[in-house]
Each structure stands twice: as structure tokens, then as C-alpha cells.
Amino acid sequence: MRYRSATRSDLPTLVQMLADDALGAIREDASDPLPQSYLDAFAAIEGDPTNELLVAERDGAIAGLLQLTFIPSLTHRGGLRAMIEGVRVHSLERGQGVGAGLVTHAIGLARSRACHLVQLTTDKQRPDALRFYEGLGFRASHEGLKLPLESSPTRERNRAVD
């Protein structure tokens, strides 16, 4: 397994992977050409030194992805924390250790930046994902809350479909 930063040319495959599950199928739009919002988001992530879009590659093919964000905070004596988001493993690679390797690689990057904490959230509709993260040492120590905003591209697209 090889881990690297995602490139612009990876974007169609990454969005396809994000869309390849029950929740992603509702939220994502992997049409060709990709909506401009994905290109803009990729450019913002790529240009931000506190963000990394990582891919796992096996035999030259993308097997998994995640976004790693480094967040400075006043808590924990002004410590740096890392946030893992958008973890996906290609459907043909699931159960092969790709996700564990990718998350472990991200934890190593967080350690190398002297983060005091790595955090993530997982949707309550994904109990297998919760067990997976707990198996890697994460624990459900906090209750996470989210507030969808009316102006998000996903909400606008879903409203147009209704």
C-alpha cells in the first residue's frame, strides 16, 4: 500500500468513492463533468497547509481516501488537534485493511505535527464504521452535533429534486 496526497486528476475517482454508499448516494454528485463545487473544494484543500487529502494506492489504483485537517486550539494549552473526515474505501477493497492502514498513516502524520488528539465523527447510521474506529483505539467520548445550513450545495440539489 502506498499513501500520497491526492492530485486533481484523482478527483473523479474520489467523488465516485464518496458517492458509493447509501448516504453518499444522497449527498454526492459524481456526474461527468463534476460539478464546479468539487473542483473549488479540491483547490481550497490543496492550497491550505492545514489540510491534506490523502489516498491509499494499491497497484496504481486508488483504494481509499480521507481528509486530514490540523486545527489549532486554545484548549489543551494551545495544542494542535487533527480531524479525520470523509474516510472511504473502494468497494472492491473493503475488508482488506485499506481503511486501517490509511487511518493509521493519518495518525502518524498527526503525531509528526505534535498533535495532542485525533478526532473524527461517524454517522450513527454506520454502526460498522463505529466498531471499525473503536478497533483502532478511538472511543466515543463525546456527543457530536451537526447543524445543516440551508445554503449548502447538497441541500440545494436535494431541494431541486423534491
BELGI-V54269 format. One record per backbone hydrogen bond with DSSP energy under -1.0 kcal/mol. NH is the residue of the N-H (numbers start at 1). CO is the residue of the C=O. E is the energy in kcal/mol with one decimal. If there is no record, write none. Layout:
# BELGI-V54269
((NH	CO	E) (NH	CO	E))
This chain:
# BELGI-V54269
((2	57	-2.5) (4	55	-2.0) (6	53	-3.3) (10	7	-1.6) (11	8	-1.2) (14	10	-2.2) (15	11	-2.7) (16	12	-2.1) (17	13	-2.1) (18	14	-2.3) (19	15	-1.9) (21	19	-1.3) (25	21	-2.7) (27	23	-1.6) (28	24	-3.0) (38	35	-1.5) (40	36	-2.7) (41	37	-2.2) (42	38	-2.6) (43	39	-2.2) (44	40	-2.2) (45	41	-2.6) (46	42	-3.1) (47	43	-1.8) (48	45	-1.3) (51	48	-2.0) (52	68	-2.3) (54	66	-2.8) (55	4	-2.9) (56	64	-2.3) (57	2	-3.1) (58	61	-2.7) (61	58	-2.1) (63	56	-3.5) (64	56	-1.4) (65	88	-2.5) (66	54	-1.9) (67	85	-3.2) (68	52	-3.2) (69	83	-2.5) (70	50	-3.2) (71	81	-3.3) (73	79	-1.5) (78	74	-1.5) (79	75	-1.6) (81	71	-2.4) (82	117	-2.6) (83	69	-3.0) (84	119	-2.8) (85	67	-2.6) (88	65	-2.3) (90	63	-2.8) (93	90	-2.3) (96	93	-1.5) (101	97	-2.3) (102	98	-2.5) (103	99	-2.8) (104	100	-2.4) (105	101	-2.3) (106	102	-2.3) (107	103	-2.4) (108	104	-2.1) (109	105	-2.0) (110	106	-2.2) (111	107	-2.5) (112	108	-2.2) (114	111	-2.0) (115	110	-2.5) (116	80	-2.7) (119	82	-3.1) (126	123	-2.3) (130	126	-1.7) (131	127	-2.1) (132	128	-2.2) (133	129	-2.6) (134	130	-2.5) (135	131	-2.1) (137	134	-1.6) (138	133	-2.1) (141	139	-2.2) (152	149	-1.7) (156	152	-2.2) (157	153	-2.4) (158	154	-2.7) (159	155	-2.3) (160	156	-1.8) (161	157	-1.4) (162	158	-1.7))
